[in-house]
């Protein structure tokens, strides 16, 4: 665009605001006006930002970040180093439709799809989506940078969300080093092509934990080319001669299944051929995932590193290889088809969405959770009330100062009967912790009342019960937060069930389990129900204990 942002220079480094408000000065008013007119949305949906470019740290970018539903996360840059520049619109990766699996199996549903010339399927990498783009300063200098979908640039957002550090590692760069100096295909393409607005990338690997367990540490993989017209082209089709893509295509990501990540097509669109290929892929991906969980002794659940394959992306293309529509193709263990109740899988997705909202500095609202949660429209329409009720009142751990010892703490224990929870809790009670034990108090309501009274009196509390799933633990997290105690930690006693059974067999003083056979049955039942705790749930930290010595070490740390 030829028009330039106006306004006089202001102070550098103004932090982004997460709450849209009336622009406070002439420059802010000009920025929000330009952005709202360019994106055709109300100015109230725009948030003015000022962010340093981590790959060109001499540059401060200023502009507006859109919170409007129809263009959420789109960035409009109006100033570089306080000087007006040609207005630049940086989009996000277009949404990918997540169809109900029956839509892929019933041929008549494909009639509803837009007319297309070709079909193409590429592997769906499971990681963090980033956007690479180029911009110019007032003197015409060209720079390349990368952004997260809720920021104009890239930054680390917390202990578990570190897109900047991981990106630097993937590229072999130090902070502040220029991307332009790298001999990488997508960077050269971005610099040389005037018809490209941005390139969508996926940051994936074991260093960036997600649902899929990767065999490599970290990679930055180009997915789509976003043209200045707004059209999207699969990267493999736009730049098929990129040597990095050729290497990736011929490098097995799963040694035992070296071809699972290979692309399919493009072919002339034929619904039967596409449905057949999609179903074959889903069946093979499910087989791989089930085999992996069996080898690792993992039950089905929506947890980090519990899958080997997430799916594919189906592109319906015109003759120019531009996407008319894009669709997710997933195996049934990771797809939403079986969501008939608000179960642990959905609760896990809700927690992950909440964590991303907090990490990006946004408020918990239906709009922000909906934009982050990985479910289809049907799932959201059915479970939105359950999801919002579930995430309400979970404390924002990003706002908690963990450098100073808190005045009050709450500690949740998680583990099977016989895992050593009460032994640990009794040791901490000797140092002033108030112990709440359901076996002794009889029922959960009594435990809740006891916890509330202890917190009101200023005591730190340890919750000594199995707390085997998300719903069980959220009760204590929310209860503590309502008493203004947000420093909530978790100890997960990850003790083998066989050892727990041996311990119960040798006990005669358990308050509720009087016979070993009963205890063994309870352990078997709880083993199937147990979901390992995650920091996503609202914990300041989660400590895993596997041995008696590690349990004693924890007591020494917390006494």
Beta strands, then each sheet from edge to edge (+ up, - down):
strand 1: 46-52
strand 2: 60-66
strand 3: 75-80
strand 4: 83-90
strand 5: 118-124
strand 6: 128-136
strand 7: 142-148
strand 8: 196-204
strand 9: 219-227
strand 10: 232-234
strand 11: 264-268
strand 12: 311-317
strand 13: 323-329
strand 14: 410-414
strand 15: 434-437
strand 16: 461-464
strand 17: 488-493
strand 18: 541-545
sheet 1: 1+ 2- 3+ 4-
sheet 2: 11+ 5- 12+ 13-
sheet 3: 7+ 6- 8+ 9- 10+
sheet 4: 15+ 16+ 14+ 17+ 18+
end
